[in-house]
C-alpha cells in the first residue's frame, strides 16, 4: 500500500511512518508551503492508495488572536486545500484518514459521549466542526473519509504526558482544578493501530473516536501517574492559577470534562492493547 501522510514528523505521524514502513508499505510525505499555516504543496500530490492527514498547529499554549487564527487556518484551510486536490485527481485514493479531536464535544461533565453525540460549544468545538466539514470535497468525490477524533495521546516523546513528567517526577504533580473533569486518553501504540485499522476497515467512515474505552477523571489520572512514577500526588493546581497562565485555553484544554467512548472502533472489532490507564502509562514510560 502507498500512503501519503501530512504531519509525518509529529508525534503520531512519525510513529505511524515507522509502523507502516516496518510492514513494507510505501510512504510519501506531504510538505507545507510557505504560503500560510494551512497551505500544502498539493500541486504534485502523488497517486496513492490512502492518505493520512495529521498536520495542524499545536493547540497547547495561551490563545492569542494570532494563535487562534493559526489553529483554525491550519486545520480548516489545510484540510480543505488537501481534499480539493484529492478530488481533482484522475486516480483517487480509496481512503482518507483525517485528524480531528474530541474537542468537538466541548465541556460535557459526566455525560458519556459517542460519535452520535452532538457538538459542544466553545472555540475548539467550533474549529473541529469546520475542520471535519472541510473534508467534504473528498467525500463528494467518492473517497471513504474517516474523521479521527483523537483524545490525549500518551507518550513520553511528546504531547501532554511529556510536559507532565518533570513536575510529577519531582513530586510536584497533582490534580488540576477540581480534578473531577474527565480525560479521554489513548496510548500512542493504540493510536497508530487505530489509524491503520481505519485505513483497512471498509465499514468505517465519518467520525471515529480514537480514545481508550476507559476515560478517567483528572484526579485519578494524576494518582495513577504518580503511583507509576513512585511519587506522591499532593500538589493540586487551582483553576485560577491555570487560567492566569493559559487564559481561555485553560477552560477548554485543562478544565473541560470530555468522557468519550470509542463506540465505532469497538463495534467494528478493534482490540485495544492498552485498555487501562495503568497499561498505557507503563507502555509510554517504557518507550
Phi, psi and omega in degrees: 000138177257120186241128174264129185232130167260151183070032187287347180259000178283182183303308181285316184299316181293323177292322178294317179301315179300317182295314181293317180295325179298333179262012172085012179279149178274140183238133166241146183248131178268123186259151173286153171262181176270013188269011179134166187299330185258010188259139177234162175279084183265002183292333183232049177295124184284157170297133183207167180272329186210152177234134174240115185254107186242349189291146176175151177298130177303142181270346182293150179109176180285135184269092168283172177299321179293320179296316180296321178296320179293321178299312182293312185296319183294327181272307183288306181296318180296317180293318181296316181295320179294313183292326173298318180294319180295321181295333181276349182295144176289318174247109187267154173294155181279339184212144172238122172254112189246127179300142171216199184203153177290354171302344175309324189275344181069196182273110190236016175062228182271001183298130176279125189248131174239180180298342178276350182288144180287166178294153174267202181238162180118171183300311182295318179299319178295316180298315183295321176302312180293321180301311180292322179295334181291346178278356186303321179303324178292317179298314181294338177273004176091012178272131176290118184248127176248123182259106190273101180276092184286140167269201178284116182271124188265117176201142175281356179277347181173177179080195187298317183298317180302322180288333183278337191296317183299307179297323180292322178292335177273002182078018183253013182272162178175183182292160176250129182061223180291336185079357182275349181289138182279143176245123177260112191239168173200146177289155178297320179300315180290330176298312179297318180295323179293321177297314180295324176298319179295322179296325188267344188260105186296335182282347181272127172202162183076199184293137177222119178287121179255078178219159172289161184280004185231076174298149180230161174287160178300322179296318178293322177301313181299317180296316182294316179297314180299318179297319179296331180267358181069035183231160175285164176233073192239008186242078180294151175251114182294152182302322182296326180290321178295318179294325180296325181277314190254352179062223182304325182298331181300316184290331183264334184258325189246332184253347179287149181248121182226103186256090192258141173247137179276063188301315184295316178300314181294319180298327182268008170093015178289133180250121180283134173283329184232074184283344180247155181298322180301313180294320181295317179292322177300316179295318181294320183284340174281331188291000000 
